[in-house]
Amino acid sequence: MSWIIQLYRLSRELPLHATGSKVPFSRLCTRNVATTTIVKWHVPYRIVRRYGQLRSKASSTTRPPPEHRIPKFIAYTCIFITVNTIGGIMQYSDDYFPYYPFRYAVDIGIGPSMLPTLRPGELYLRDCWSTWFKRPYSRGDVVTLYNPFSKAIVCKRIIGLEGDTVRVFGEYAGEYYSLQNDGDLGVPYDERYPQQYCRTVAGNGDTQHTTTISIPPNHVWLEGDNPLESTDSRHYGPLPVSSLRGRLDMRLWPIRRETKPNEQSEEKMDSTVLSSKRPNPIG
């Protein structure tokens, strides 16, 4: 093994030639050091020449010509797109999502169902591994979920957990009934759900707005902060916890936003950290 070490040292100090031309023996066998001592390298010349041939061949065959190399920017862009595409597909499967490789994801607000908490076009940070770090879901959390009925990724707020008693017409059904005399009790019509869960359970009657249910184990009750524009558990009932895709923790962009005239001018609406308190949609 000593000659291998000597060969390595030699390769770092002398230019090796693969053409077969002999290097002066004095250069191969001696080396001048600070003490002017002559150090002998006991390496056969045929080994040195063979090593040079292999080194030259490897450098010319393994590295592609510059015109055939893929630019780093394009390579990194392709890797980024591929990884995010795979991650996006995993969002639509309850079986594969537990293996989602990233802790955080960025969501964009779409639609009016979560106004005024979430606005269309804004960017939010989602914690996908929150339950793995002893942060179980709680009431008031704004979550992203996969709706197995509409086959879509949506964002809602958790109103009730397993064992809780909730109103099937929504948290503010009584206010809509008494203050606004709304016959629909704040539940908008959605053609995708001709048989609304709340009306199937409550039936017809003057007390249907007070009908309640107990949430089954490993399920949650979800509603939008804007009940008049939201399709949620009032239409399709409680959903399993496995359909949740993470908790929205904060707003990334814009850092500060202006409060619109028809919204509550509360400090929590301007904060980048999402509040667990649901804003009153009736005012």
GUPASE-731678 format. One record per residue (C-alpha): z, x, y. Coordinates in nm, 4 decimals. Example, Ala and Ser with C-alpha at 12.3 -4.5 7.8 and 13.67 -1.06 7.14 Angstrom:
% GUPASE-731678
<rec pz="0.7800" px="1.2300" py="-0.4500"/>
<rec pz="0.7140" px="1.3670" py="-0.1060"/>
//
This chain:
% GUPASE-731678
<rec pz="0.0000" px="0.0000" py="0.0000"/>
<rec pz="0.0432" px="0.2989" py="0.2320"/>
<rec pz="-0.3315" px="0.3504" py="0.2666"/>
<rec pz="-0.3725" px="-0.0162" py="0.3636"/>
<rec pz="-0.1257" px="0.0300" py="0.6477"/>
<rec pz="-0.3029" px="0.3483" py="0.7518"/>
<rec pz="-0.6357" px="0.1667" py="0.7408"/>
<rec pz="-0.4999" px="-0.1062" py="0.9673"/>
<rec pz="-0.3782" px="0.1523" py="1.2174"/>
<rec pz="-0.7123" px="0.3277" py="1.1992"/>
<rec pz="-0.9029" px="0.0052" py="1.2635"/>
<rec pz="-0.7080" px="-0.0474" py="1.5864"/>
<rec pz="-0.7729" px="0.3030" py="1.7181"/>
<rec pz="-1.1246" px="0.4002" py="1.6028"/>
<rec pz="-1.4489" px="0.2030" py="1.6365"/>
<rec pz="-1.5804" px="0.1413" py="1.2866"/>
<rec pz="-1.9535" px="0.1615" py="1.2188"/>
<rec pz="-2.1315" px="-0.0608" py="0.9678"/>
<rec pz="-2.4590" px="0.1297" py="0.9812"/>
<rec pz="-2.3518" px="0.3901" py="0.7312"/>
<rec pz="-2.3598" px="0.6777" py="0.9761"/>
<rec pz="-2.0704" px="0.9103" py="0.9118"/>
<rec pz="-1.7925" px="0.9410" py="1.1634"/>
<rec pz="-1.6787" px="1.3030" py="1.2108"/>
<rec pz="-1.4190" px="1.3816" py="0.9479"/>
<rec pz="-1.1903" px="1.5285" py="1.2088"/>
<rec pz="-1.1706" px="1.1937" py="1.3865"/>
<rec pz="-1.0898" px="1.0129" py="1.0645"/>
<rec pz="-0.8278" px="1.2541" py="0.9389"/>
<rec pz="-0.6474" px="1.3662" py="1.2519"/>
<rec pz="-0.4819" px="1.2044" py="1.5445"/>
<rec pz="-0.3386" px="1.3636" py="1.8560"/>
<rec pz="0.0008" px="1.2365" py="1.9626"/>
<rec pz="0.2281" px="1.3210" py="2.2508"/>
<rec pz="0.3809" px="1.6128" py="2.0583"/>
<rec pz="0.0325" px="1.7528" py="1.9797"/>
<rec pz="0.1162" px="1.7126" py="1.6120"/>
<rec pz="-0.1687" px="1.6592" py="1.3704"/>
<rec pz="-0.1196" px="1.3493" py="1.1550"/>
<rec pz="-0.3340" px="1.3127" py="0.8489"/>
<rec pz="-0.4676" px="0.9745" py="0.7388"/>
<rec pz="-0.5068" px="0.9764" py="0.3648"/>
<rec pz="-0.7722" px="0.7046" py="0.3543"/>
<rec pz="-1.0923" px="0.7612" py="0.1544"/>
<rec pz="-1.4036" px="0.7548" py="0.3724"/>
<rec pz="-1.5802" px="0.5065" py="0.1437"/>
<rec pz="-1.2973" px="0.2560" py="0.2033"/>
<rec pz="-1.3263" px="0.2988" py="0.5786"/>
<rec pz="-1.7042" px="0.2495" py="0.5694"/>
<rec pz="-1.6765" px="-0.0561" py="0.3422"/>
<rec pz="-1.4135" px="-0.2094" py="0.5702"/>
<rec pz="-1.6402" px="-0.1612" py="0.8683"/>
<rec pz="-1.9290" px="-0.3329" py="0.6894"/>
<rec pz="-1.7164" px="-0.6353" py="0.5986"/>
<rec pz="-1.5746" px="-0.6574" py="0.9486"/>
<rec pz="-1.9181" px="-0.6471" py="1.1077"/>
<rec pz="-2.0567" px="-0.9046" py="0.8636"/>
<rec pz="-1.7658" px="-1.1433" py="0.9202"/>
<rec pz="-1.7960" px="-1.1240" py="1.2974"/>
<rec pz="-2.1680" px="-1.2028" py="1.2839"/>
<rec pz="-2.1589" px="-1.4890" py="1.0296"/>
<rec pz="-1.8397" px="-1.6831" py="1.0997"/>
<rec pz="-1.8827" px="-1.7186" py="1.4772"/>
<rec pz="-2.1747" px="-1.9417" py="1.5715"/>
<rec pz="-2.4030" px="-1.8387" py="1.8546"/>
<rec pz="-2.2854" px="-1.9447" py="2.2016"/>
<rec pz="-2.5646" px="-2.2019" py="2.2346"/>
<rec pz="-2.4479" px="-2.3783" py="1.9130"/>
<rec pz="-2.0778" px="-2.3975" py="1.9959"/>
<rec pz="-1.9215" px="-2.7306" py="2.0962"/>
<rec pz="-1.7571" px="-2.7153" py="2.4414"/>
<rec pz="-1.3801" px="-2.7463" py="2.4250"/>
<rec pz="-1.3797" px="-3.0408" py="2.6640"/>
<rec pz="-1.6118" px="-3.2424" py="2.4384"/>
<rec pz="-1.4149" px="-3.1470" py="2.1265"/>
<rec pz="-1.0807" px="-3.2463" py="2.2801"/>
<rec pz="-1.2312" px="-3.5687" py="2.4130"/>
<rec pz="-1.3619" px="-3.6632" py="2.0664"/>
<rec pz="-1.0213" px="-3.5900" py="1.9106"/>
<rec pz="-0.8462" px="-3.7989" py="2.1788"/>
<rec pz="-1.0808" px="-4.0951" py="2.1291"/>
<rec pz="-1.0531" px="-4.0766" py="1.7490"/>
<rec pz="-0.6729" px="-4.0629" py="1.7481"/>
<rec pz="-0.6403" px="-4.3502" py="1.9958"/>
<rec pz="-0.8933" px="-4.5602" py="1.8035"/>
<rec pz="-0.6958" px="-4.5170" py="1.4816"/>
<rec pz="-0.3731" px="-4.5972" py="1.6681"/>
<rec pz="-0.5290" px="-4.9098" py="1.8181"/>
<rec pz="-0.6397" px="-5.0332" py="1.4755"/>
<rec pz="-0.2868" px="-4.9793" py="1.3414"/>
<rec pz="-0.1551" px="-5.2203" py="1.6071"/>
<rec pz="-0.3210" px="-5.5098" py="1.4215"/>
<rec pz="-0.1501" px="-5.4497" py="1.0874"/>
<rec pz="0.2145" px="-5.5159" py="1.0056"/>
<rec pz="0.1819" px="-5.2871" py="0.7024"/>
<rec pz="0.0402" px="-4.9838" py="0.8843"/>
<rec pz="0.2167" px="-5.0080" py="1.2195"/>
<rec pz="0.5450" px="-4.8570" py="1.0865"/>
<rec pz="0.3419" px="-4.5351" py="1.0426"/>
<rec pz="0.2216" px="-4.5356" py="1.4039"/>
<rec pz="0.2297" px="-4.1633" py="1.4953"/>
<rec pz="0.3194" px="-4.1908" py="1.8655"/>
<rec pz="0.6497" px="-4.2914" py="2.0149"/>
<rec pz="0.5027" px="-4.4133" py="2.3434"/>
<rec pz="0.1943" px="-4.6124" py="2.4350"/>
<rec pz="0.0473" px="-4.7326" py="2.7634"/>
<rec pz="-0.0284" px="-5.1040" py="2.8035"/>
<rec pz="-0.2240" px="-5.2759" py="3.0783"/>
<rec pz="-0.1312" px="-5.6178" py="3.2108"/>
<rec pz="-0.3863" px="-5.8909" py="3.1353"/>
<rec pz="-0.3614" px="-6.2587" py="3.2187"/>
<rec pz="-0.1078" px="-6.4668" py="3.4159"/>
<rec pz="0.1366" px="-6.5546" py="3.1367"/>
<rec pz="0.3999" px="-6.2949" py="3.2395"/>
<rec pz="0.3807" px="-6.3347" py="3.6173"/>
<rec pz="0.5634" px="-6.2310" py="3.8279"/>
<rec pz="0.7170" px="-5.9649" py="3.5990"/>
<rec pz="0.3848" px="-5.8241" py="3.4804"/>
<rec pz="0.0717" px="-5.8374" py="3.6899"/>
<rec pz="-0.2873" px="-5.7978" py="3.5695"/>
<rec pz="-0.4176" px="-5.4446" py="3.6087"/>
<rec pz="-0.0794" px="-5.2724" py="3.6144"/>
<rec pz="0.0133" px="-5.0003" py="3.3634"/>
<rec pz="0.3347" px="-5.0114" py="3.1591"/>
<rec pz="0.5088" px="-4.7696" py="2.9243"/>
<rec pz="0.5873" px="-4.9081" py="2.5784"/>
<rec pz="0.8478" px="-4.7566" py="2.3455"/>
<rec pz="0.7108" px="-4.8049" py="1.9923"/>
<rec pz="0.9989" px="-4.6349" py="1.8102"/>
<rec pz="1.2910" px="-4.7959" py="1.9932"/>
<rec pz="1.4300" px="-4.9610" py="1.6802"/>
<rec pz="1.4248" px="-4.6260" py="1.4973"/>
<rec pz="1.6683" px="-4.4806" py="1.7512"/>
<rec pz="1.9333" px="-4.7521" py="1.7186"/>
<rec pz="1.7925" px="-4.9625" py="2.0028"/>
<rec pz="1.7452" px="-5.3012" py="1.8339"/>
<rec pz="1.5663" px="-5.5788" py="2.0162"/>
<rec pz="1.7851" px="-5.7995" py="2.2322"/>
<rec pz="1.7456" px="-6.1164" py="2.4371"/>
<rec pz="1.5496" px="-6.0620" py="2.7536"/>
<rec pz="1.3423" px="-5.7696" py="2.6269"/>
<rec pz="0.9780" px="-5.7686" py="2.7318"/>
<rec pz="0.7827" px="-5.6816" py="2.4179"/>
<rec pz="0.4277" px="-5.6336" py="2.2979"/>
<rec pz="0.3447" px="-5.8168" py="1.9767"/>
<rec pz="0.0630" px="-5.9010" py="1.7412"/>
<rec pz="0.0040" px="-6.2752" py="1.7262"/>
<rec pz="-0.1081" px="-6.3527" py="1.3684"/>
<rec pz="-0.2419" px="-6.6920" py="1.4764"/>
<rec pz="-0.4719" px="-6.5805" py="1.7587"/>
<rec pz="-0.5287" px="-6.2299" py="1.6104"/>
<rec pz="-0.4521" px="-6.0738" py="1.9480"/>
<rec pz="-0.2071" px="-5.8285" py="2.1057"/>
<rec pz="-0.0009" px="-6.0094" py="2.3703"/>
<rec pz="0.3111" px="-5.9521" py="2.5767"/>
<rec pz="0.6073" px="-6.1938" py="2.5943"/>
<rec pz="0.9819" px="-6.2010" py="2.6519"/>
<rec pz="1.2396" px="-6.2465" py="2.3760"/>
<rec pz="1.4384" px="-6.5651" py="2.4397"/>
<rec pz="1.6253" px="-6.5910" py="2.1109"/>
<rec pz="1.7041" px="-6.3855" py="1.8015"/>
<rec pz="1.7860" px="-6.4910" py="1.4479"/>
<rec pz="2.0652" px="-6.7465" py="1.4342"/>
<rec pz="2.0270" px="-6.8472" py="1.8008"/>
<rec pz="1.9695" px="-7.2072" py="1.9041"/>
<rec pz="1.6762" px="-7.2579" py="2.1418"/>
<rec pz="1.4901" px="-7.5519" py="2.2897"/>
<rec pz="1.1540" px="-7.6041" py="2.1268"/>
<rec pz="1.0003" px="-7.7079" py="2.4618"/>
<rec pz="1.1205" px="-7.3916" py="2.6275"/>
<rec pz="1.4166" px="-7.2564" py="2.8154"/>
<rec pz="1.3280" px="-7.4539" py="3.1311"/>
<rec pz="1.2180" px="-7.7791" py="2.9666"/>
<rec pz="1.5113" px="-7.9705" py="3.1157"/>
<rec pz="1.4287" px="-7.8534" py="3.4695"/>
<rec pz="1.0647" px="-7.9543" py="3.4340"/>
<rec pz="1.1740" px="-8.2959" py="3.3023"/>
<rec pz="1.4353" px="-8.3725" py="3.5704"/>
<rec pz="1.2959" px="-8.2030" py="3.8808"/>
<rec pz="0.9228" px="-8.2375" py="3.8448"/>
<rec pz="0.8949" px="-8.5313" py="3.6049"/>
<rec pz="0.6451" px="-8.3340" py="3.4018"/>
<rec pz="0.5370" px="-8.5290" py="3.0947"/>
<rec pz="0.4218" px="-8.2103" py="2.9228"/>
<rec pz="0.7618" px="-8.0495" py="2.9911"/>
<rec pz="0.5940" px="-7.7342" py="3.1165"/>
<rec pz="0.3962" px="-7.6729" py="2.7959"/>
<rec pz="0.0278" px="-7.6121" py="2.8765"/>
<rec pz="-0.2441" px="-7.7386" py="2.6452"/>
<rec pz="-0.4230" px="-7.4779" py="2.4366"/>
<rec pz="-0.7205" px="-7.5870" py="2.2274"/>
<rec pz="-0.6379" px="-7.3198" py="1.9692"/>
<rec pz="-0.3171" px="-7.5090" py="1.8879"/>
<rec pz="-0.3996" px="-7.8822" py="1.8775"/>
<rec pz="-0.0756" px="-7.9418" py="1.6889"/>
<rec pz="0.1852" px="-7.7777" py="1.9085"/>
<rec pz="0.4933" px="-7.6578" py="1.7264"/>
<rec pz="0.7304" px="-7.8112" py="1.9814"/>
<rec pz="0.5798" px="-8.1598" py="1.9525"/>
<rec pz="0.5627" px="-8.1375" py="1.5744"/>
<rec pz="0.9358" px="-8.0648" py="1.5582"/>
<rec pz="1.0553" px="-8.2926" py="1.8412"/>
<rec pz="0.8236" px="-8.5895" py="1.7870"/>
<rec pz="0.8037" px="-8.8553" py="2.0571"/>
<rec pz="1.0961" px="-8.9870" py="2.2555"/>
<rec pz="1.2854" px="-8.9618" py="2.5812"/>
<rec pz="1.5120" px="-8.6885" py="2.4481"/>
<rec pz="1.2446" px="-8.4586" py="2.3131"/>
<rec pz="1.3098" px="-8.2056" py="2.5915"/>
<rec pz="1.6575" px="-8.1495" py="2.4456"/>
<rec pz="1.5393" px="-8.0880" py="2.0877"/>
<rec pz="1.6634" px="-7.7556" py="1.9548"/>
<rec pz="1.6139" px="-7.5431" py="1.6447"/>
<rec pz="1.7967" px="-7.2525" py="1.4869"/>
<rec pz="1.5844" px="-6.9385" py="1.4598"/>
<rec pz="1.5449" px="-6.8271" py="1.0955"/>
<rec pz="1.6438" px="-6.4756" py="0.9810"/>
<rec pz="1.4232" px="-6.1837" py="1.0890"/>
<rec pz="1.2429" px="-6.4007" py="1.3461"/>
<rec pz="1.2385" px="-6.4170" py="1.7251"/>
<rec pz="1.1571" px="-6.6842" py="1.9827"/>
<rec pz="0.9147" px="-6.5673" py="2.2508"/>
<rec pz="0.8135" px="-6.7174" py="2.5840"/>
<rec pz="0.6172" px="-6.6072" py="2.8885"/>
<rec pz="0.7787" px="-6.5728" py="3.2296"/>
<rec pz="0.5153" px="-6.8114" py="3.3660"/>
<rec pz="0.5592" px="-7.1147" py="3.1348"/>
<rec pz="0.2767" px="-7.3195" py="3.2873"/>
<rec pz="0.0224" px="-7.0474" py="3.2003"/>
<rec pz="0.1686" px="-6.9106" py="2.8760"/>
<rec pz="0.0884" px="-6.9693" py="2.5111"/>
<rec pz="0.3971" px="-6.8687" py="2.3157"/>
<rec pz="0.6487" px="-6.9832" py="2.0547"/>
<rec pz="0.6398" px="-7.3342" py="2.1961"/>
<rec pz="0.2878" px="-7.3566" py="2.0516"/>
<rec pz="0.3194" px="-7.1606" py="1.7246"/>
<rec pz="0.6929" px="-7.1353" py="1.6581"/>
<rec pz="0.9124" px="-6.8308" py="1.5985"/>
<rec pz="0.7436" px="-6.5097" py="1.4850"/>
<rec pz="0.8703" px="-6.2454" py="1.2417"/>
<rec pz="1.0253" px="-5.9297" py="1.3856"/>
<rec pz="0.7608" px="-5.7256" py="1.2027"/>
<rec pz="0.4998" px="-5.8615" py="1.4453"/>
<rec pz="0.6641" px="-5.6828" py="1.7403"/>
<rec pz="0.4903" px="-5.3637" py="1.8516"/>
<rec pz="0.7464" px="-5.2199" py="2.0896"/>
<rec pz="0.9509" px="-5.2732" py="2.4041"/>
<rec pz="0.8105" px="-5.2329" py="2.7546"/>
<rec pz="1.0505" px="-5.0061" py="2.9437"/>
<rec pz="0.8940" px="-4.9371" py="3.2814"/>
<rec pz="0.5942" px="-4.9742" py="3.5064"/>
<rec pz="0.3826" px="-4.6618" py="3.5417"/>
<rec pz="0.1410" px="-4.7817" py="3.8066"/>
<rec pz="0.1688" px="-4.8782" py="4.0829"/>
<rec pz="0.4975" px="-4.7046" py="4.1579"/>
<rec pz="0.5698" px="-4.9540" py="4.4357"/>
<rec pz="0.4076" px="-5.2923" py="4.4760"/>
<rec pz="0.4131" px="-5.5557" py="4.7417"/>
<rec pz="0.5867" px="-5.8860" py="4.6779"/>
<rec pz="0.3477" px="-6.1776" py="4.7106"/>
<rec pz="0.4451" px="-6.4794" py="4.9277"/>
<rec pz="0.4782" px="-6.7138" py="4.6294"/>
<rec pz="0.7018" px="-6.4752" py="4.4353"/>
<rec pz="1.0718" px="-6.4085" py="4.4553"/>
<rec pz="1.1438" px="-6.1237" py="4.6978"/>
<rec pz="1.4077" px="-5.9665" py="4.4786"/>
<rec pz="1.4703" px="-5.5968" py="4.4492"/>
<rec pz="1.4280" px="-5.6043" py="4.0710"/>
<rec pz="1.0677" px="-5.7173" py="4.1100"/>
<rec pz="0.9848" px="-5.3946" py="4.2979"/>
<rec pz="1.1682" px="-5.1666" py="4.0542"/>
<rec pz="0.9620" px="-4.9678" py="3.8065"/>
<rec pz="1.2213" px="-5.0367" py="3.5330"/>
<rec pz="1.1678" px="-5.3807" py="3.3783"/>
<rec pz="1.4666" px="-5.6113" py="3.4018"/>
<rec pz="1.6023" px="-5.8060" py="3.1055"/>
<rec pz="1.6737" px="-6.1021" py="3.3337"/>
<rec pz="1.4010" px="-6.3635" py="3.3284"/>
<rec pz="1.2901" px="-6.4862" py="3.6741"/>
<rec pz="1.3245" px="-6.8592" py="3.7351"/>
<rec pz="0.9712" px="-7.0058" py="3.7248"/>
<rec pz="1.0748" px="-7.3185" py="3.9169"/>
<rec pz="1.2474" px="-7.1362" py="4.1992"/>
//
